Amino acid sequence: MGLISKVKDNAKANAKANAKPEFSFIQLSQEELSIILELIKNSNFGGNMIDALYHLTAKLQKEYHKGE
């Protein structure tokens, strides 16, 4: 019985380690959003990052314009 419970405990621990992270909400100031957007503007990204970067930048710009 001891071996079976160890296997089950290990399986539970692995499941928790592989679980998707929970969301946490962070509020950024206008200045912080501006800095991040400026960093993105002045950076070079590979082709595999373009779609994700586009969506991220759109979200950041939307938040930036909410605060104006």
VMD Tcl script that draws the C-alpha trace (Angstrom):
set ca {
  {0.00 0.00 0.00}
  {2.85 2.41 0.72}
  {4.23 2.21 -2.81}
  {0.86 2.86 -4.43}
  {0.24 5.95 -2.30}
  {3.69 7.31 -3.23}
  {2.89 6.87 -6.92}
  {-0.44 8.64 -6.48}
  {1.19 11.50 -4.53}
  {3.84 11.91 -7.24}
  {1.15 11.97 -9.92}
  {-0.74 14.69 -8.03}
  {2.43 16.74 -7.58}
  {3.23 16.47 -11.29}
  {-0.31 17.47 -12.23}
  {-0.04 20.58 -10.08}
  {3.35 21.47 -11.57}
  {1.98 21.15 -15.12}
  {-1.25 23.06 -14.43}
  {-1.87 26.36 -16.19}
  {-1.02 29.37 -14.05}
  {-3.84 31.40 -12.60}
  {-4.36 34.95 -13.80}
  {-3.39 37.88 -11.65}
  {-4.32 41.43 -12.50}
  {-1.65 44.09 -12.47}
  {-2.34 47.76 -12.91}
  {0.33 49.73 -14.74}
  {0.63 53.51 -14.69}
  {0.54 55.55 -17.90}
  {4.29 56.06 -17.58}
  {4.93 52.31 -17.22}
  {2.73 51.51 -20.23}
  {4.50 54.18 -22.22}
  {7.92 52.73 -21.36}
  {6.86 49.20 -22.36}
  {5.38 50.42 -25.65}
  {8.54 52.43 -26.38}
  {10.69 49.35 -25.68}
  {8.58 47.28 -28.07}
  {8.86 50.00 -30.72}
  {12.65 50.09 -30.49}
  {13.15 46.29 -30.49}
  {13.64 43.68 -33.20}
  {11.59 40.50 -33.11}
  {11.72 37.27 -35.10}
  {8.93 36.24 -37.43}
  {7.61 33.62 -35.03}
  {6.89 36.35 -32.44}
  {5.03 38.83 -34.68}
  {1.46 37.59 -34.13}
  {1.81 37.33 -30.34}
  {3.57 40.70 -30.21}
  {0.84 42.32 -32.29}
  {-1.90 41.15 -29.91}
  {0.10 42.08 -26.83}
  {0.85 45.55 -28.19}
  {-2.81 46.08 -29.07}
  {-3.81 45.23 -25.48}
  {-1.18 47.56 -24.06}
  {-2.26 50.41 -26.35}
  {-5.90 49.89 -25.38}
  {-4.96 50.17 -21.69}
  {-2.78 53.19 -22.42}
  {-5.63 55.03 -24.17}
  {-8.07 54.21 -21.33}
  {-5.92 56.25 -18.95}
  {-5.68 59.32 -21.15}
}
mol new
graphics top color blue
foreach p $ca { graphics top sphere $p radius 0.5 }
foreach p [lrange $ca 0 end-1] q [lrange $ca 1 end] { graphics top cylinder $p $q radius 0.2 }
display resetview
